[in-house]
Amino acid sequence: MTKITPKTLKGFRDFLPLEARKRQYVINTLKEVFERYGFEPLETPVLEYEEILAGKYGDEGDQLMYRFEDNGKRRVAMRYDQTVPTARVVAQYGSASSPQGAPLLPIPFKRYQIQPVWRAENTQKGRYREFVQCDIDTIGIDSALSDAEIIATAVEFCKKLGFKNFKVLINDRKVFEKLSTQAIITIDKLKKIGEDGVCEELVKKQIVGSTAEAKITLQELLDREPTERLIEIFKALEQLGVDQDVVEFSPTLARGLNYYTGMIFEIEVADYPVGSICGGGRYDELIGMFADRQIPAVGLALGFDRTIEAMEALGLFPTDVEKSSTQVLVTIFSEDLKQKSLEIASKLRNENINAEIYLGEIKEKNALEKQLKYADAKAIPYVIILGQKEIEKNSLTLRNMQTREQEEGSLDEILQKLA
């Protein structure tokens, strides 16, 4: 038999238990905040017809999209983001009703989606070919309040995840009126390459004729004031209780995706200057590509992996996330006592305590040693020992694996302690 070397594809990753617990902690926190604001879960398939996704993300998006012909000779593409599939869902089900006559998608349709997406990126720190996106969208209504609520939700989950020194940069695509798409893309690089770099690129791409003209173009943009819509949004944010020190008008913020039509925003963490962890905006024309009318929409996408990395760098994960999801290991002292240990584990689980029973071979000599080492390796915080001594006293011994302290008590007392 030929040996197969175990390895993952470039840009794709495995997540071992500790990493997976961290990811699950973030997902659970996000779901809690999303649902608190009234957003409902949505899931869409990995594959869409190519025509659904192609041409919606600009030239770069079309180049990075995974596209192929399936066995049925259909042109298909893997999900590149979650906004375009959501637009397809709204157009497909927006007029449909349940058997009871209720609309399947009440308007405004507020949804959240946490699923992987795929892009053929040049892999680097914070960029992968398969990664999770977390989106929320409010569809079917055009108001400053709906724009502000999306931002307020983002501020809320940033705080819940432990970020303190972050800033929401807000702009309006209408600030860029009379500028070409290439000019907007170039100006959006201001923080990365500086004013001189932007001016040089504007000239190099023949967007303007000279460096002097480029500087004038950039300065005119920097001097612009917030639009009337942005003023309304800032007021709504204040009414929603968002700290005004957290939000800031940024006239050069562009965001590269072509489908934005109004308000746009990004969230940057000052202590983790690797780029934004979240961004979004209003896209009132995208869903109309799939429907016979224009349907307003606003939403955001969280950079899930970048958020995980930022939280790790800043030490924001609770210490209990690093522990096993198992709260207690019930040891088996001997074959004669196995049944009793199994009964104890069942009672713990019935009390909603995550309990694990040792599954390995039980040796009469040093029966507990291997089990305690297993609990240590898995970072299980407690071990219950049930030996002949405990049987005679009708008690249990609870061992704290961190302090190495042990205490003896009845099952009820141990249950209370673990709860």
C-alpha positions, 0 to 999 in steps of 0.5 A: 500500500502506498503511504499517503502524506497527510496534509491540507491544501494551501489556504485551507485549515484544520481547527483542533479542539482548542481553536475550535472552542475559540471559534465557537465562543465567537460564533455564540457571542455573535448569534446572541447579539444578532438575535438581540437586535431581531436578526434571524438565521439564514443558510445558503448552499455552497454552490450557486449558478455562476451567473448568480455570482459573476460580475457582482464583485468587480474584476478582482472578485471575478478573478478570485472566485472558484468557478467550474463546470459540474458533472451535469455540464452546468457552470457553477461557482462557490460562494464568494460572500453571503450578500449576493446569495442573500440577494438571490434568496430575497428575489426568489422567496420575497413574494412567497407565503407559507401555507397559512398565508404568512410571508416567508420573508417579512419586510424588513427582512433581517437576517444573519448568516455565519458560513464559510466562503471561498476565494482563490487568494494569495495566502498571507497572514489573515487571508485564507482561501476558505474562511468563515464570514458573519453577515447581517442585513436589513432588506426592504427598507431605506432609512437612516435608522436601519443604517444606524442599527447595523452599525450599532449592532457591530459596536455591540458585538465588538464590546461583547467580544472585549474590544475597547480601543476600536473606531467605526469609520463611516462614509457615503459613496455619494461623496465620491460622485464624479470620481471613477471606480479606479480612482475610488479604489486607489484613494481607498488605499490611503492608509496603506500607501499614504498620500504620496502613494495615492497621488503616484498611483492616480497618475500611473493609472492615468486617472489624472494628468499630473501629481499636482492635479492628484494632490488637488483631487485628494485634498478636495475629497479630504475637505468634504463634509458629511452628506445629509444622510450621514448626518441623519445616521450620526443622529440615529446612532446617538439615539441608539446609545452609541458613544459618539467617540466611537464613530468618525466620518472618513471621506476617503473610506471607499470599500472596494465592492462595486455594489455599495450605493450609499452609507459605507463603514469599517471598524478598525482596532487601534491595538491590532493595526492589520486592517478592518475586522468588520465592514459594510454599507448600503446596497440598494441596487444589487437585489434588483439584479434578480428581481423586477424592482429595486429593493433597498438593503444595508448590511455588514460582514465580519472578518471572522478569522481576523477577529479571532487573530485580533482577540488572540493578540490582545488576550480577549478570550476568557480563560475557561475557553481554553479548558475542555468542554468536559467539566468532570472526568469520572474515573473507573477504579476497577472493573468491579466498580465500572457500573457504579462509575457509569451510573455517576456519569449518567447522573451528572449528565442528567444535571446538565454537567458535561461528564466524561467516563474513562474509556481506556483499559483499566489496570489493577496497578496504578489504576488512576495514574493514566486517568489523571494524566488524561484529564491533565492532557485534556485540561479537564478541570475536575475528576471524580474518584470512586474507589472501594473506600468511597463505596464503603462511605457512600461518598465520592472524592472530587479532585481539582486538577488545577490546585490538586486539592481533593474533597470528599462528599456525597453525590448531592454535595458534589453536584452542587459544587460542580454546578 
